[in-house]
Structure formats: C-alpha cells, structure tokens
C-alpha cells in the first residue's frame, strides 16, 4: 500500500492582504510542509506578522487561496482550524490575566482557553503541564504558583511556549519570541527551541523575527520579506546568505553561520 503524503501545513497561492489601499502582503506564494522548521524574516513593516496571521487562520486574505492543515479557506470552519494551531505572541500574553499562576497558564493551552475554570483538568494534564515547565528549566510548585504578571520576560516566553505545546498543536507559530529578552533569557529560549526543532514529534514550526541572531539551530527553511513581497524562500543554506538578506533589509550585509547559529553585520 502506498504511503499517503500529508497535505502541506500551510499552502498560500497568490495571497495579498490590502488595507486602506496598501498591500500589507502582496502576491505571496509559500508552502510549509510536514517536518519543516521555518524562519520568516524582514524589516519592520515588511508583512511578517500579517503573513503569520493568515497562516494561523486569524486573518482572511484580500486575494489568493489559502489552505492550512488541509483545510481550504472558504471550505472549512476557521474556528475549528484555529484549535489545531498554537501561536506564541505578545498579543496573546496581553490577553492573559496577570494574577493567573504560571502553571495554570500552561494548563489553559490544553483547550486553547484563557482561564482554567472554563474546563476540567485531570491529574495527567497537570503532570504534563509541569513536565513542559521542567523541560524549560522552570520545575517545581513554587514557580508554577507564581503569578504570570510577575514573571520575567524570559520566563513568560517559556511559559507561553509550554502553553502552546500543551495543546498538541499540528502547527506551531512563533511571533518574535525572543524580542526584548536579555542575553541569558534569549539563549535559554533558543536552546529550548533548538531542542524542539530537532524533535521529529514537533509539528511544523514558523518563527518570525527581525534578527538572524534570534534564530535557533535546527531550522530547515527560511523566507525573506520586503514591502509585503517574498524576496526569497527555501532551504536555509540557500536563503540566509549575503545577497538575499541584503536585498530584504536594504543594506549590504555579511551573513555568518557558526555551530548552526546565524549572525549578520554591515559590510565594511
């Protein structure tokens, strides 16, 4: 019997999003397949977050066709589709009650809720949530009981990532997860993301960032955006190089890669 190939996690064809006469993304064709780990980079205003919202079934495009996890927009219930997708973003963090304990925040990911009182949770659920925190180096009831609003920025991002994994997503979308983190917090988060990228059980991942230095090891693909259009998309070794990165950011740069991590600097 032939092995059936799963549908792409994300398949966009000729997609545009126009607001007030301005194209936020313009004629984008892009595919994310099973097992792929993508970086989505570009300068401010290039359309990265807009593209991620389309991929997360949170934004309907002005033009083009979109399929996510085998469901084509217009022929699938987007509310049901969104329950299969996990998003880590600053906007999500702002919707969470600051006094809610960190452990409860992770638990809410089980059903994609914002509060634990909306659902019942088993002892296995609670043990699993504690395990995700332990994997991030945040083990123990003392941490789990700390209010989310009192955590450091790095701890919040780790909690949000644990919450995302708690729901067994089929697609994981990360919108600038390392933004605003200090060096130590950034490196701890990127170490965790590298572990996830290397794990074959992790669903397809897409990570948005402005900076190559914020990319974890283990990424397989990258896409570069400028003014809403794709400059390049494909395997990281072909995309995260001097020419395409320079074109995307509008400055002549030298891209380096050491031990699976990237950096970029202006050419002198």
N, C-alpha and C positions, 0 to 999 in steps of 0.2 A: 504494500500500500504506500502510495506517495505521501511524503510528509508535507502537510499543508503549511505554507508560509503565512505567518501572521500579517495582518494589514499594518501599514505604517502607523506609528503612534501619532504622527502629525503629517498631513499632506495638504499643502497650500498650492493653489494654481492661479496665477494672475491676480493675487489678492491686493486690494487697495482699501485704505480707510481714509476718508476725506471728512474734514470738519471745517466749516466756515470757509470753504473753498481751498483749503490747504490739505495736501496729501500727507498724512502722518506716516503711512507706509504706501508704497507706490509699485504696483505690479510685481509683487513678490511671489516667486515660486520656490518652495522649500519643502523638503521631506525629512522627517526624523523616523528612523526605523528601530525595530527592536534591538536592544543591547547597545544602542549608541549613547554617547555622553557628549553633549554639545556645549560649546561656549558661544554666546551671542554678544558681540562687542561692537562699539561705535561711540562717537562723541555724544555729548548732551543733545537731545532733540533729534537724534537720528532715527527714532522709531522703535527702539528695542523693547520698551515696556509695552507699547501698543501691540507689537507682534506677539509678545508673550501672552497678552490678554486674549488675543484671537486664538492662540494655541491652547489656552486654558478654558475655552468656551465661555469666556466672560465678555466678549465683545463681538458683535456681528459686523462683518466687513461691508463696506460700501459696494465692492465689486469683487468678483472672483469666487472660486469654490474652496471650501474647507472641509476636510474630514479629520476627525480626531478619534483615535482608538476604534476605527472602523465605522464611526457614525458620521454621516454627512450632514452638515448644517442644512436645515430645511426639511430633513427627513428623520430627525432624532430629537428626543426630549433633552434639551440642553441642561435642564436641572439634574436629570439622572446622569448625564455625561459628566457634569462637574463633580459628582460624588466619586468618580473614578480617578480624579486628578488631584494632586496635592500641590499647593502653592505656598512658598515661603516668601513673605514680602513685608515691607514696613507698613503697608496699608493694613495687612492682616493684624499685625502687632497692635495697631491703634484701636482695633475693634475689641480687643480682649480687656476684660475688667482688671485693672491694676492690682486689686486685692486678691485676685484668684491665685491659689497656690500653684507653684510651678508644676507639681505632679498632676494636678487637675487639668492644667492647660494641655499637657501631653495626652491625658485621657480623652479630652474632647475631640481629638483627632480620630478616635475610633469611629465616630459617626459624623465627622465634619461639623460638629456643633461649636457653640461659643461658651456654653456652660454645661457642667456635668449634671445638673438637675434635670436636663431635658431627656436623659436616657438612664437606663440601669447599666451598671458595670459589674463584671464578675471579678473574682479574685485573680483569675488568669489575666484579665485585662489589666488589672493593677500591677501584677508582676511583670507583665510585658512592658508597660509604661516605665516602670522602674528600671527594667533592663535597658531600654533605649537611653535613659539618662545615664546609666552606668557606662554604656558604650561611649558616651561623650565625656566621661570623667566627672560626672556630677551625681555620684551614687549617694544613697543614704536618705533617711526620712527627714533629716534636718534641712537638706536642700529642697526636697520635694515639697516641704511645707512653707517655703519662703514665698512671699507674695511676688507675683510676676513683675509688678511695677518697681520692686526694689532690687531686681537683678541688674547686673552689669549688662552692657550692650552685647558683649560676647556671650554671656550666659543666656540672654534672651534668644539670640540666634540659635544656640544649641537646643534650647527648649522648643523653639518653633520647628526646627528640623526633626526633632524627636516626635513632635506632634504630627508632622507630615507623614512620617514613616508608620505611625500608629494605625493609620487608616488603610494600610496595604494598597497604596496607590498603584495604578497602572502607568502613570506618567508623573514625573516629579519636575516642577518648575521652580527655579530659584531666581528671584529678582534682587540682584545686588546684595547677596547675603553678607558680604564682608565689608560693606560700606560703613564707614565711621568706626571701625574696630581698631584698637591699638595693635601693635605688632604681635604681642603674645596671643591675644584673642583671635587675631586673624589666622595665625599659624595653627592654632589648635583647631579652628573651624576647617581650614583647608586640609589638615591631616584627616579629619573625620570624613570630609567629602572625598578624599582620595581613597579611603577605605571603602566607601560606598561605591565609588566608580569602579573599583576592582572586583566588587562582588557581583557575580552573574545573576543573583536573585534581585538585584536592584533594578527597578524599572528604568526605561529610557529617561535621561536627565537633560534638561536645558538650563543653563546658568547664564544670566545676564550680568555684565559688569562693564565698567569703563576702562579697567586697568588689567593688563596682562599679568601683573604681579599678583592679582587676586584669583588667578585660576589654579585649581588643584591639579596635581598629577593625575594621570589616568584618563584625561579627556580624549575622545576619539575624533571629534569633528569640531569645526568652528565656522561661524558665519560672521561677516563684517557688514555693517550697515552704515550708510551715509545719506542724509537727507531723504530717509524713507526707502531707499533702494538698496538691494544687495550688491555689494562690491565683489564679494567672493563667498563661496560656501563649499565645504568639502572636508576631506581629512585634514587634521590639524597641521601636519607636516607640510601641506601644500598652501594652507591659508595663513597661518601665523608666521609669516616671513616678511622681510623688509618691504617689498613692493606693495602687496595688498593692504598691509597695516598702515603704511604711509599714505596710501590713497584714501583709506577710510577716515583717518584722523586729520588729513590735510597738513601733514608735516613730515619731513623726511626723517625716518627713524631707522635705527638698527635694532633688530629683534634678536635676542639671545635665548637659548634654552639650556638649562643645566639641571641634571637629575630630574627631568620631567617637568620642571617649572620654567615659566617664561618671564622675561623682563624686556622692556623697551626703553630706549633713550634717543634723544635727538642726535642726528648725525652731525659731527663737528668737522 
